[in-house]
Amino acid sequence: MQQMKPLSQQLLTKAGLNLGSSERSQNAQTTVVVGMSGGVDSSVACLLLKEQGYKVIAMFMKNWEEKDENGVCQSVKEYRDVVNVCEKLDIPYYSVEFVKEYQEQVFSHFIKEYKEGHTPNPDILCNREIKFKVFFNKARELGADFLATGHYCQTQKINNRFQLVKGVDQGKDQSYFLYTIKTEILEHVLFPIGHLEKHEVRDIAKAYGLSTAGKKDSTGICFIGERNFKNFLSNYISPSNGPFKTLDGTIVGSHSGAHFYTLGQRKGLGLGGPGAPWFVIKKDMRENTVYVERGERHPALYSDDLVATDITWVDPENPPEFPLSCKAKIRYRQKDQDCTITLDSTGKLNTTFAIPQRSITPRQSLVLYREVEGLQVCLGGAMIESAGLDYDCQNKILPKIVSL
């Protein structure tokens, strides 16, 4: 390994890189399989575990198989980066393929949801069905004591039960995507970078000369990558021309299929003209009609409440009591929102927010948080079934403070 660039003592301590020999010797008895993606986060996760003395095995998971315009499969590129990092760290590495499982358990569901007019979140399903089930079981079969990933989140034992806790970097926290992971799985999972800021992760990667140190973060859905989303989806869902209409029925344009649009969408509508930007208000899948209105504060975009179903608790043996006052997100990048939740007789969550929420979208996830012992603990979540009546339907005046 090339000579390290100096890290501050504070960062060394925070990253766990200043352990004593006895602690390292104890860690050497523990085998950790690290899910490697070819990015800087999983690379540093591997490095930290290796430097702390663990017996580390890297494993690259191939879930998608499709060549780009140059005839190169993206997974091949990512695996090269994995190999470069692992050879530098002198740790064994393997590649496992779950293409069939991913197609059956994630991608087929993704296409089905879009055909029905919903906007699914395949990352949540991938974590539940692939990374922390199929992949987790594979790691355990190989003798792993723990599975580690480069997610920005943490685990903490509270009241003798392992809980999912937000990552320190609030801008990168990924607990939203992991709310379906149960405590019995979390007991055997490590998130080595969850207590670090993103810039600290890159600083460590640069100091150790890892080839992924400056690699751009992947964004969007893994199997789409940098491609145009609508063009990709058109390979699986046939275009069907239909109108853009305002709520009063005025046609203001045309589109190639209501499936391709999501509630609250602003970009990619192809609608112009003077005035505020257009936003998708609702869709009529039977009539293949997309309803739009101008302005991000149009009252038809906002509701105070929602109903959610398919509830998943991280710690199902200790579900929260109702009524429940907590924080919630209805989309990944959203700031935590104050809300009150009740459980009805049919087992659904009725959620009322302190301020109006924009574009509550069916089949997206409602994820719940509560502070416990000073930590932001993810309680679990549910699938949004429906939004309450919007402010336009209720002829209510939208307050100045709303959730954008």
C-alpha positions in Angstrom: 0.0 0.0 0.0 1.3 3.4 -0.9 2.1 5.9 1.9 -0.9 7.5 3.4 -1.6 11.1 3.2 -2.1 12.4 6.7 -5.6 12.2 8.2 -6.5 14.4 11.2 -6.5 12.6 14.6 -10.1 13.5 14.9 -11.0 11.7 11.6 -8.8 8.8 12.5 -10.6 8.4 15.8 -14.0 8.9 14.2 -13.3 6.4 11.5 -12.1 3.8 14.0 -8.6 3.7 12.5 -6.7 4.1 15.8 -7.7 0.8 17.5 -5.2 -0.9 19.8 -3.6 -4.2 18.9 -5.8 -6.2 21.3 -9.0 -4.8 19.7 -7.6 -5.6 16.2 -6.8 -9.2 17.4 -10.3 -9.6 18.6 -11.7 -8.3 15.4 -9.6 -10.8 13.4 -11.8 -13.6 14.7 -14.8 -12.0 12.9 -15.5 -12.6 9.2 -17.3 -9.7 7.3 -18.6 -10.0 3.8 -18.8 -6.5 2.2 -21.2 -5.9 -0.6 -19.0 -4.0 -3.1 -20.7 -1.9 -5.8 -17.6 -0.3 -7.4 -18.3 3.1 -5.8 -16.3 5.1 -3.2 -18.7 4.3 -0.3 -18.4 0.5 -0.4 -14.7 0.9 -1.1 -14.2 2.9 2.1 -16.5 0.5 4.0 -14.1 -2.3 3.0 -11.0 -0.3 3.9 -12.3 0.7 7.4 -13.1 -2.9 8.2 -9.7 -4.2 7.0 -7.9 -1.5 9.0 -9.8 -2.4 12.1 -8.5 -6.0 11.8 -11.6 -7.8 10.6 -11.3 -10.8 8.2 -12.8 -9.1 5.1 -14.2 -10.7 2.0 -15.5 -8.5 -0.8 -18.5 -9.6 -2.9 -19.7 -7.9 -6.0 -23.4 -8.5 -6.7 -24.5 -8.5 -10.4 -28.3 -7.9 -10.6 -28.7 -6.4 -14.1 -27.3 -7.5 -17.5 -27.6 -5.1 -20.4 -25.0 -3.6 -22.7 -24.6 0.1 -23.4 -24.3 1.8 -26.8 -20.7 0.7 -27.0 -21.5 -2.9 -26.3 -20.1 -2.8 -22.8 -22.1 -4.1 -19.8 -22.1 -1.5 -16.9 -21.6 -4.3 -14.4 -18.3 -5.2 -16.1 -17.1 -1.6 -15.5 -18.1 -1.6 -11.9 -16.5 -5.0 -11.3 -13.2 -3.6 -12.6 -13.3 -0.9 -10.0 -14.0 -3.5 -7.3 -11.0 -5.5 -8.4 -8.7 -2.5 -8.3 -9.8 -1.6 -4.8 -9.6 -5.1 -3.5 -6.2 -5.8 -4.9 -4.9 -2.6 -3.4 -6.3 -3.6 0.0 -5.1 -7.2 -0.4 -8.5 -8.8 0.3 -10.2 -11.6 -1.5 -13.1 -10.8 -3.8 -15.8 -12.7 -5.5 -18.7 -12.0 -7.9 -22.2 -13.4 -7.5 -25.0 -13.2 -9.9 -28.7 -12.6 -9.0 -30.0 -11.5 -12.4 -32.8 -14.0 -12.3 -33.9 -13.2 -8.8 -33.7 -9.4 -9.5 -35.8 -9.8 -12.7 -38.5 -11.9 -10.9 -38.6 -10.1 -7.5 -37.8 -6.4 -8.4 -37.9 -5.5 -12.1 -41.1 -7.4 -13.0 -42.8 -5.6 -10.0 -41.4 -2.3 -11.2 -42.9 -2.7 -14.7 -46.2 -3.9 -13.3 -46.6 -0.9 -11.1 -45.8 1.5 -14.0 -48.4 -0.2 -16.2 -50.9 0.4 -13.5 -50.0 4.1 -13.4 -48.0 4.1 -10.2 -44.5 5.3 -9.5 -42.7 2.5 -7.6 -39.4 2.7 -5.7 -37.3 -0.3 -6.8 -34.4 0.5 -4.4 -36.6 -0.3 -1.4 -37.7 -3.6 -3.0 -34.1 -4.5 -4.0 -32.9 -4.0 -0.4 -35.7 -6.1 1.0 -35.7 -8.9 -1.5 -32.1 -9.0 -2.9 -29.4 -7.3 -0.8 -30.8 -8.2 2.7 -32.3 -11.5 1.8 -30.7 -13.4 -1.1 -27.4 -11.6 -0.8 -27.4 -11.7 3.0 -28.2 -15.5 3.0 -25.3 -16.1 0.5 -22.9 -14.2 2.8 -24.0 -16.3 5.8 -23.6 -19.5 3.8 -20.0 -18.5 3.2 -19.4 -18.2 6.9 -19.8 -14.5 7.4 -20.5 -13.3 10.9 -21.7 -10.0 9.4 -22.7 -8.5 6.0 -21.5 -4.9 5.5 -22.6 -2.3 3.0 -21.7 1.3 2.1 -25.1 2.7 3.1 -25.3 5.9 5.0 -27.1 4.7 8.0 -26.4 3.0 11.4 -27.5 0.3 13.7 -27.8 0.7 17.5 -28.8 -1.7 20.2 -31.6 -0.1 22.2 -33.4 -1.9 24.9 -31.6 -5.1 23.9 -32.9 -4.8 20.3 -31.1 -3.7 17.2 -32.6 -0.6 15.6 -32.0 1.2 12.3 -30.7 4.7 12.9 -30.2 7.6 10.5 -26.7 8.3 9.1 -24.8 11.2 10.5 -24.7 12.9 7.1 -28.4 14.0 6.9 -28.0 14.9 3.2 -26.9 11.3 2.4 -28.9 9.3 5.0 -30.3 6.2 3.3 -32.5 4.8 6.1 -35.6 5.6 3.9 -34.6 2.8 1.5 -34.0 0.3 4.4 -37.1 0.6 6.5 -38.2 -3.0 5.6 -35.1 -4.6 7.2 -36.0 -6.3 10.4 -34.1 -6.2 13.7 -33.0 -9.9 13.4 -31.2 -9.1 10.2 -29.8 -5.8 11.5 -28.1 -7.8 14.3 -25.8 -9.3 11.6 -25.3 -6.1 9.5 -22.6 -3.5 9.7 -22.7 0.0 8.1 -19.1 1.1 8.5 -19.5 4.6 7.0 -22.8 5.6 8.6 -21.2 7.7 11.2 -19.2 9.7 8.7 -19.9 12.6 6.4 -19.6 12.1 2.7 -16.6 14.4 2.4 -14.9 12.4 5.2 -15.4 9.2 3.2 -13.8 10.8 0.2 -10.9 12.2 2.3 -10.2 8.7 3.6 -10.4 7.2 0.1 -7.9 9.8 -1.2 -5.5 9.3 1.7 -5.3 5.6 1.0 -5.0 6.2 -2.8 -8.2 4.2 -3.7 -9.1 4.4 -7.4 -12.7 5.2 -6.6 -11.9 8.2 -4.4 -13.1 10.7 -7.0 -15.7 8.6 -8.7 -19.0 10.3 -9.3 -21.9 9.1 -7.2 -24.4 6.9 -9.0 -27.9 8.5 -9.2 -31.4 7.3 -10.1 -32.4 3.7 -10.6 -29.5 1.3 -11.0 -30.8 -0.5 -14.2 -31.4 2.8 -16.0 -28.3 4.7 -15.1 -27.6 7.9 -17.1 -30.1 7.0 -19.9 -33.4 8.9 -20.6 -35.9 7.3 -18.2 -38.9 7.7 -20.6 -37.0 6.1 -23.5 -36.0 3.2 -21.2 -39.5 2.6 -20.0 -40.8 2.7 -23.6 -38.9 -0.6 -24.2 -41.4 -2.3 -21.8 -44.5 -0.2 -22.0 -45.9 0.8 -25.4 -46.5 4.6 -25.9 -50.1 5.7 -26.2 -51.0 9.2 -27.2 -53.3 11.2 -24.9 -54.1 14.7 -23.7 -52.7 17.0 -21.1 -55.7 18.7 -19.5 -56.3 21.4 -16.9 -58.7 20.5 -14.1 -61.5 22.4 -16.0 -61.0 20.1 -19.0 -59.0 22.4 -21.2 -56.6 20.6 -23.4 -53.1 22.2 -23.2 -51.0 19.6 -25.0 -50.5 16.0 -25.8 -48.3 13.2 -24.3 -47.3 9.7 -25.3 -48.7 7.8 -22.3 -49.9 8.6 -18.8 -47.7 5.8 -17.5 -44.6 8.0 -18.0 -45.6 10.7 -15.6 -45.7 11.0 -11.8 -47.7 13.2 -9.5 -46.0 16.5 -8.9 -43.7 16.2 -11.9 -42.5 19.4 -13.4 -39.7 18.6 -15.8 -40.1 16.7 -19.1 -43.7 17.7 -19.7 -43.0 19.6 -22.9 -45.5 22.3 -21.9 -44.5 26.0 -22.2 -46.1 29.4 -22.6 -46.2 32.4 -20.3 -46.8 31.9 -16.7 -45.6 29.6 -13.9 -44.3 26.1 -14.6 -46.8 23.3 -15.2 -47.1 20.4 -12.6 -48.8 17.0 -12.9 -51.9 17.1 -10.6 -53.4 13.7 -11.2 -53.8 11.0 -13.9 -56.7 9.1 -15.3 -55.3 5.8 -16.5 -58.5 4.6 -18.1 -58.8 7.7 -20.2 -55.0 8.1 -20.6 -55.3 11.7 -19.5 -52.7 13.6 -17.5 -54.1 16.6 -15.6 -51.8 19.6 -15.1 -51.9 23.1 -13.5 -49.5 25.9 -13.2 -47.5 26.8 -10.0 -45.8 24.7 -7.3 -48.4 26.2 -4.8 -51.5 25.2 -6.7 -53.9 24.0 -4.1 -54.7 20.8 -6.0 -51.2 19.6 -5.3 -51.6 19.6 -1.5 -53.2 17.4 1.1 -53.1 17.2 4.9 -53.4 13.5 5.3 -53.0 10.1 3.7 -53.8 6.4 4.2 -51.1 3.8 4.1 -51.1 0.0 4.1 -48.6 -2.9 4.0 -47.1 -1.8 7.2 -43.5 -3.0 8.1 -42.0 -2.4 11.5 -38.2 -2.7 11.9 -38.9 -4.3 15.3 -42.2 -6.1 14.8 -42.2 -7.5 18.4 -42.3 -4.0 19.7 -44.6 -1.9 17.5 -45.3 1.7 18.5 -48.5 2.6 20.4 -51.2 4.7 18.8 -52.0 7.5 18.4 -48.4 8.1 17.5 -46.7 11.5 17.2 -43.5 11.2 15.1 -41.7 12.4 12.0 -42.2 11.0 8.5 -41.1 11.2 5.0 -43.2 10.6 1.9 -40.1 10.7 -0.5 -36.4 10.2 -0.1 -35.1 13.8 -0.3 -37.8 15.3 1.8 -37.1 16.9 5.2 -38.7 15.1 8.2 -42.4 16.1 8.6 -44.3 16.3 11.9 -47.3 14.1 11.9 -49.9 12.2 14.0 -50.8 8.6 13.1 -53.6 6.3 14.1 -54.2 2.7 13.3 -57.7 1.9 12.0 -59.7 -1.3 12.4 -58.6 -2.6 9.0 -54.9 -2.3 9.9 -54.2 0.8 7.9 -52.2 3.9 9.0 -54.1 7.2 8.9 -51.6 10.0 8.9 -52.3 13.6 9.4 -49.4 16.1 8.9 -48.8 19.4 10.7 -48.4 21.2 7.4 -49.8 20.4 3.9 -47.8 17.9 1.9 -47.3 18.3 -1.9 -47.9 15.5 -4.3 -48.6 12.6 -1.9 -48.1 9.7 -4.4 -49.8 6.3 -4.1 -47.3 3.3 -4.0 -44.5 5.5 -2.7 -43.4 4.8 0.9 -44.3 6.5 4.1 -41.3 6.1 6.4 -41.5 6.9 10.1 -38.9 8.2 12.6 -38.8 8.9 16.3 -36.0 10.2 18.5 -34.9 7.6 21.0 -32.0 8.2 23.4 -30.9 11.1 21.3 -30.9 9.0 18.1 -33.1 9.3 15.0 -34.5 5.8 14.9 -36.4 4.5 11.9 -39.5 2.8 13.2 -40.5 1.3 9.8 -43.0 2.4 7.2 -45.9 1.5 4.9 -47.0 1.9 1.3 -49.1 5.0 0.6 -52.6 3.9 -0.6 -54.2 7.3 -1.1 -54.0 10.9 -0.3 -56.7 12.8 1.5 -58.8 15.4 -0.3 -56.6 18.2 -1.8 -57.0 21.9 -0.9 -58.6 22.6 -4.3 -61.4 20.0 -3.8 -62.0 21.4 -0.3 -61.9 25.0 -1.4 -59.4 25.6 1.4 -56.8 28.4 1.4 -53.3 27.0 1.3 -51.2 28.3 4.2 -47.9 30.1 3.7 -45.9 27.2 5.1 -46.2 24.0 3.2 -43.9 21.0 2.4 -42.2 21.4 -1.0 
